[in-house]
Amino acid sequence: MSDNSHDTVHDEDHTGPVKNPKQLLLAVFFSFVVPIFAIIGLVYYVTSENKPAAGAVNMEKAIAARLQKIGTVEIRDANREMKSGEEVFKAQCSACHTSGAAGAPKLGDVAAWAPRIKTGYETLLNSAIKGKNAMGAQGGGDFEPLEIGRAVVYMTNASGGKLEAPKAAASAPASK
């Protein structure tokens, strides 16, 4: 007969991987956390497959943009009336030169315009046409160089300058 009593058999049958309360808490915690991360990973995996590739949303536009020619032709009305300096200023320059945005000198601020006026009309016109600092070429618009020159003269004269407005070339169509 064996010496094993009922008490020793009971202890051997019920031993498991969890030996103390700390191990029990860790096992319970990880039994909830690991499935949550697994679910998040699966959701990310499933939803990442449905994202369209770059340019695939509108294939016709994407292909047209890639095949676009280097140069473009713009058709403008050659007989349109040339704008005055004030009209060009209101249409294009006032956004920055009225508020002083991006360091633009304000219209009428003699102290800010004085050093610029000393550089001369040609320098101011070149800066306006080609752009300078935060200001883009022509301030971002589509006016003729003569119209930009008129706007430069308008702004400098309103800010203490005494420049003469540029005249249209003889070969250019006369304005109405």
C-alpha positions as CSV (number, residue, x, y, z in Angstrom):
1,M,0.0,0.0,0.0
2,S,1.2,3.5,-0.6
3,D,2.0,6.1,2.0
4,N,0.2,8.9,0.2
5,S,-2.5,10.4,2.2
6,H,-5.5,12.2,0.9
7,D,-4.0,15.6,1.9
8,T,-0.7,15.2,-0.1
9,V,-2.5,14.1,-3.2
10,H,-4.8,17.1,-3.1
11,D,-1.9,19.5,-2.9
12,E,-0.1,17.9,-5.9
13,D,-3.2,18.0,-8.1
14,H,-4.0,21.7,-7.6
15,T,-0.6,23.3,-8.2
16,G,-0.5,25.5,-11.3
17,P,1.6,28.3,-12.9
18,V,0.2,31.0,-10.5
19,K,1.9,30.7,-7.2
20,N,1.0,34.0,-5.5
21,P,-1.5,36.9,-5.7
22,K,1.0,39.1,-7.6
23,Q,1.2,36.6,-10.4
24,L,-2.5,36.3,-10.5
25,L,-3.0,40.0,-10.9
26,L,-0.4,40.1,-13.7
27,A,-2.1,37.2,-15.5
28,V,-5.5,38.9,-15.3
29,F,-4.1,42.2,-16.5
30,F,-2.3,40.7,-19.5
31,S,-5.3,38.6,-20.4
32,F,-7.2,41.8,-21.0
33,V,-4.4,44.0,-22.5
34,V,-3.0,41.6,-25.1
35,P,-6.3,41.0,-26.8
36,I,-7.0,44.8,-27.0
37,F,-3.6,45.4,-28.7
38,A,-4.3,42.5,-31.0
39,I,-7.7,44.0,-32.0
40,I,-6.2,47.4,-32.6
41,G,-3.5,45.9,-34.8
42,L,-6.0,43.9,-36.8
43,V,-8.2,47.0,-37.3
44,Y,-5.2,49.0,-38.5
45,Y,-4.2,46.2,-40.9
46,V,-7.6,45.9,-42.4
47,T,-8.2,49.6,-42.8
48,S,-4.8,50.3,-44.2
49,E,-5.5,48.1,-47.2
50,N,-8.4,50.3,-48.3
51,K,-6.5,53.5,-48.6
52,P,-6.1,54.6,-52.3
53,A,-2.6,55.1,-53.6
54,A,-1.4,58.7,-54.2
55,G,-3.0,60.0,-57.3
56,A,-5.5,57.1,-57.6
57,V,-8.5,59.1,-56.4
58,N,-9.0,60.9,-59.7
59,M,-6.7,59.0,-62.2
60,E,-7.6,61.3,-65.2
61,K,-6.5,64.4,-63.4
62,A,-3.4,62.7,-62.0
63,I,-2.3,61.5,-65.4
64,A,-3.0,64.9,-67.0
65,A,-0.9,66.6,-64.3
66,R,2.0,64.3,-65.0
67,L,1.7,64.7,-68.7
68,Q,1.3,68.5,-68.6
69,K,3.4,70.4,-71.1
70,I,6.2,72.6,-69.8
71,G,4.9,75.9,-71.2
72,T,1.4,77.3,-71.3
73,V,-0.2,79.9,-73.4
74,E,-2.4,82.5,-71.9
75,I,-4.8,84.5,-74.1
76,R,-5.5,88.0,-72.9
77,D,-7.5,90.8,-74.3
78,A,-4.9,93.0,-75.9
79,N,-7.3,95.8,-76.3
80,R,-8.4,96.0,-72.7
81,E,-8.1,99.4,-71.0
82,M,-5.0,99.8,-68.9
83,K,-5.6,100.2,-65.2
84,S,-4.5,103.2,-63.3
85,G,-2.1,103.0,-60.4
86,E,-4.8,103.3,-57.8
87,E,-6.9,100.6,-59.5
88,V,-4.0,98.2,-59.5
89,F,-3.2,99.0,-55.9
90,K,-6.8,98.4,-54.8
91,A,-7.0,95.1,-56.8
92,Q,-3.6,93.7,-55.9
93,C,-1.3,95.6,-53.6
94,S,-3.8,96.7,-50.9
95,A,-3.9,93.3,-49.2
96,C,-0.4,93.7,-47.8
97,H,0.4,97.4,-48.2
98,T,-2.7,98.5,-46.3
99,S,-2.2,96.2,-43.3
100,G,1.6,95.9,-43.4
101,A,1.4,92.1,-43.7
102,A,4.7,90.2,-44.1
103,G,6.7,93.4,-43.4
104,A,5.3,95.3,-46.4
105,P,5.6,99.1,-46.0
106,K,2.1,100.6,-45.4
107,L,0.7,103.1,-47.8
108,G,1.3,106.6,-46.5
109,D,4.1,105.6,-44.0
110,V,6.7,108.1,-45.0
111,A,9.4,106.7,-42.7
112,A,9.1,103.2,-44.1
113,W,9.0,104.3,-47.8
114,A,11.8,106.9,-47.6
115,P,14.7,104.5,-48.0
116,R,12.9,102.6,-50.7
117,I,12.1,105.8,-52.6
118,K,15.8,106.8,-52.5
119,T,16.7,103.6,-54.5
120,G,14.7,105.0,-57.5
121,Y,11.8,104.1,-59.7
122,E,13.7,101.4,-61.7
123,T,14.7,99.5,-58.5
124,L,11.2,99.7,-57.1
125,L,9.6,98.6,-60.4
126,N,12.1,95.7,-60.6
127,S,11.3,94.6,-57.1
128,A,7.5,94.7,-57.8
129,I,7.8,92.8,-61.1
130,K,10.3,90.1,-60.0
131,G,9.4,90.0,-56.3
132,K,11.3,90.7,-53.2
133,N,11.4,89.1,-49.7
134,A,7.9,87.8,-48.9
135,M,6.3,89.6,-51.9
136,G,5.9,87.3,-55.0
137,A,6.5,88.4,-58.5
138,Q,4.0,91.2,-59.4
139,G,2.6,90.6,-56.0
140,G,1.0,87.5,-57.4
141,G,-1.1,89.1,-60.1
142,D,-1.5,89.3,-63.8
143,F,-1.0,93.0,-64.6
144,E,1.1,94.4,-67.4
145,P,4.5,96.0,-66.4
146,L,3.2,99.4,-67.2
147,E,0.3,98.9,-64.8
148,I,2.6,97.6,-62.1
149,G,4.7,100.7,-62.7
150,R,1.7,103.0,-62.2
151,A,0.9,101.2,-58.9
152,V,4.5,101.7,-57.7
153,V,4.3,105.4,-58.5
154,Y,0.9,105.7,-56.8
155,M,2.2,104.0,-53.6
156,T,5.4,106.1,-53.5
157,N,3.7,109.4,-54.2
158,A,1.1,108.6,-51.5
159,S,4.1,108.0,-49.1
160,G,6.1,111.1,-49.7
161,G,7.7,110.5,-53.1
162,K,7.5,112.7,-56.2
163,L,7.7,110.2,-59.1
164,E,6.2,110.8,-62.5
165,A,3.7,108.2,-63.7
166,P,5.0,106.0,-66.6
167,K,3.5,106.6,-70.0
168,A,2.3,103.9,-72.4
169,A,4.6,103.2,-75.4
170,A,3.7,104.8,-78.7
171,S,3.2,101.4,-80.3
172,A,0.8,100.3,-77.6
173,P,-2.9,100.7,-78.1
174,A,-4.3,103.9,-76.6
175,S,-6.4,103.5,-73.5
176,K,-10.0,104.6,-73.6
